[in-house]
C-alpha cells in the first residue's frame, strides 16, 4: 500500500464512494483512496507553505492561515472535478436527441442494437460517442443489453441521460418497439431542452437584478455608510467640554459632557465598520453567486465562477466610493 493510500484510508467510506463517482465522471483512472490521500497530502503541504508565508509577510496567525489554505485547496480541487463533470454532462445532453434518433434510424435499417450503437458513435457527439462504443463492445462480448446501457450514466453525470437509459431499459424488458421508443425519447428531450432555453430567457432579468444589487448596490451603500461613520466618529472624538460656549449653563454642560464621554466609550470605530463591510461584501459575493448558479442552471456550483468577478467589483467600488467621498468632502471644507 502506497503512502497516498494509507493517508486516504482515513477518509470515511461514504465520502470515498462519492470521490470514486466524481473520478469516473472525469475519466481519471485512479483509485479513490489514492486520490483522496493525494489531495490531503498536498493540501497539508500547501497549508504549511501558505501559513509560513502569511506569518513572515503579514504576521498573520498560523492557526488561521493553515486551515484556510488547506480548505481552499481542497475546495478548488473538488470544484474542478464538479465543473468538468457538469461540462461533460452538458455536452452529452445537447447531442442526446440526435444520438437517439440516429440509433433508431440505424435499427430501422436492420442493424442489431450493438451495431447501431457503434455506428452512432460519431465524434461530434462528444462523450456519448465513447460510451456508445464501450456499450456496443460489452454487448458483443456477451453482456446483457440492459446492463451495458445502464453503465453509460455511470460515466456521465447527467440525470437526463440516466432517466433516458432507464426508460430505454424498461422498454427493452417489456418487449416494446425500441425504434419507436427512441424516436419518442428524442422528441421529448428536444422539447425539454427548448423549455429550458425559454425559462433561461425569462429568468435573465432576475439574474441581472441579483448581479447589479450584489456588485454595485452593496459596495456603494457600504462605502457611503462606512465613510459617514468614520467622519462622525472623528468629530465626536474632537468634541468635548472645552468646545462649549462660555454662556452654557452648568446643567446643560454637565449633560453634554456626560453624553460625550459615554459616546466616546461606546462609539464604533471606523476600522471596525470597514472590516464589517468587507466581510459583508465577501458573504454577499458568495451567496449571490450561488443564487445566480441555482437560478441559471439549477446547480449552485455553476455560480462559483461569479464569486471572483462580483468580489473584485465589490472591493473596487467600496474603496473607490470612500476615496471619492474623502476627496469631495475635503475640497468642500467639511473636514477642516
Secondary structure, DSSP 8 states (H G I E B T S, - for coil): --HHHHHHTTS-HHHHHHHHHHHHHTT--S-HHHHHHHHHHHHHHHHHHHHHHHHHHH---HHHHHHHHHHHHHHHHHHHHHHHHHHHHHHHHHHHHHHHHHHHHHHHTT--HHHHHHHT--GGGTHHHHHHHHHHHHHHTT--HHHHHHTGGGSS--HHHHHHHHHHHHHHHHT--HHHHHHHHHHHHHHHHHHHHHHHHHTHHHHHHHHHIIIIIHHHHHHHHHHHHHHHHHHHHH--GGGS-TT--HHHHHHHHHHHHHHHHH---HHHHHHHHHHHHHHHHHHHHHHHHHHHHS-GGGGGGGHHHHHHHHHHHHHHHHHHHHHHHHHHTTT-
